[in-house]
Amino acid sequence: MNTTQQPTMIEPAIQEKINGWLNGNYDEATKAEINGLLERNEHEALSDAFYRDLEFGTGGLRGIMGAGSNRMNRYTLGMATQGLCNYLKQNFPGERVKVAIAHDCRNNSDVFARIAADIFSANDIEVYLFQALRPTPQLSFAIRHLGCQSGVVVTASHNPKEYNGYKVYWNDGAQVTAPHDKNIIAEVNKITSIDEVKFEPKPNNIHLLGPEMDEAYIMKVLGLSISQDAIKRQHDLKIVYSSIHGTGITLVPEVLKRFGFSNVHVVEEQAEPNGNFPTVVYPNPEEKEAMTLALNKAKEIDADIVFATDPDSDRVGIAVKNDKGEFILLNGNQTGALLINYLLQAWQKAGKLTGKEFIVKTIVTTDLINDIAKSYGVKHYETLTGFKYIAEKIRELEGKEIYIGGGEESYGYMIGDFVRDKDGISACALIAEMAAVAKDNGQSLFEMMVEMYTKYNFYKEELVSFTKKGQRGAEEIQQMMADMRSNPPQTIAGSKVVEISDYKISARRNLVTGEVSQLGLESSNVLQYLTEDGSKISARPSGTEPKIKFYISVNEPLKSKEDFYAVELKLDAKIQQILTDLKLK
């Protein structure tokens, strides 16, 4: 077949890009993959692979693996890495620049990590490459520990198996924020040809990281423990853990053991790292299906608590037994609120609260966390969605205030500041400690949660996502946000909308007084409605997936634990009414 002729149904601009790849310095396997799609007339797949360049966003790259400018492959990764090399050289003139590199369990992650290492080394940058797969939080730790100026981790977090990605970190161990994020993007966009990428490695610039980095990280995690006496008494707390074929298996069992837990049961069917994730549809502990095997094992051995981490182990999902003896999954808001409640309680009991401490959460995470912080006299801050903003707040307050912990509703938590990203490893350890303290007090974690609701308010949250793939999907998502801005509802679920926060223009408008105030955060495409009865609805297109997300939060007083299920029904009904009113179901 003559591949330089334009097949029908492929736009001329896209065909021109395809021809560029077929005639350029790309390897034969890449060209064969493109020719195969052409011969099979798979025009839609070709168009999606070439209709744009895979965007190097503020966090890095993420996309479906394969040949094409809109795919994750050695060339898109290579151009991104070369752009980052150029920026690092500009930003640290005269310095010997160092970077750390880690990768998760995904297909090609080790290959992509090595390609990145080769390119950095070819640019005379010192590379510290983890010799085997390791969790993302350990990469964040290594950057700080080794005094690196930057770092990357090859992962697509909990995306489906077809995806891979590349996250970029700065010298404080956090994902890049302004101005570096935009500046790196500008440098990456200047790379217009793969011929500008230095693929040929300088092996002397590459150093492998092994067990010594595990030990340094584990010692820091052990230092977070506050209630060792309770763990000693409850060391046989029955824990089930699944790594869902990911990197958590390298550290979670060892950290739990070193904390003092002697009764940890690993889900063996999911213990082997595997980028095909053969036992799950999505390797995401937010999905009940991904927790099935762990829950089965928990029922079989009558466990106290269940943990599961995602492929790069920055998120953790948990399950606990309710008062009927049934295992229930806690969502990220519930776990986050419990964790902050426990940490503040334990810090107070240990006499560690001095008035300088603070916690951080994101704008779409439950406000219950703010209520808890207020009750302990601890400052609370809110950031845009993403742990890079939580890390930025810690950096801003370094030396002035003391960070205890923080989190976001999407199952990410960070305790202590030696890692500057969400950390599923330390979260597992501290949640296990919290469960041991509850058991030591004759409680389950479920009962601890209900008690928390009676003290503050019973908050209930729900997340609704709509996936809109491809070019048309992206346009649909933008239109949905535009419609919500131009035509906001006056009432939701029978309650008057009293406040609208538009983070795109960084302004909050009080609809009762007409007052407009500044939000004090950088621009982000998020819209929030607050109603008279305290319900909050947030709309936010995802930055890493072709999705738009709606976050619903409602709350009611819980006068006694006996009222739990009646109030829960009332809150569920309110959430359903909100979804109906906003045409989200």
Buried (B, 14 or more C-beta within 10 A) or exposed (E): EEBEEEBEEBEEEBBEBBBEBBEEEBEEEBBEBBBEBBEEEEBEBBBBBBBBBBBBBBBBBBBBBBBBBBBBBBBBBBBBBBBBBBBBBEBBEEEEBBBBBBBBBBBBBBBBBBBBBBBBBBBEBBBBBBEEBBBBBBBBBBBBBBEBBBBBBBBBBBBBBBBBBBBBBBBBBBBBBEEBBEBBBEBBEEBEEBEEBBBEBBEEBBBEBEEEBBEBBBEBBBEBBBBEEBBEBBEEBBBBBBBBBBBBBBBBBBBBEBBBBEBBBBBEBBBEBBBEBEBBEBBBBBBEEBBBBBBEBBBEEEBBBBBBBBBBBBBBBBBBBBEEEEBEBBBBBBBBBBBBBBBBBBBBEEEBBEEEBBBBBBBBBBBBBBBBBEEBEBBBBBBBBBBBBBBBBBBEBEEEBBBBBBBBBBBBBBBBBBBBBBBBBBBBBBBBBBBBBBBBEEBBBBBBBBBBBBEBBBBBBBBBEBEBEBEEBBEBBBEBBEEBBEEBBEEBBEBEBBBBBBBEEBEBBEBEEEEEEEBEBEEBBBBBBBBBBBBBBBBBBBBBBBBBBBBBBBBBEBEEEEBBEEBBEBBEEBBBBBBEBBEBE
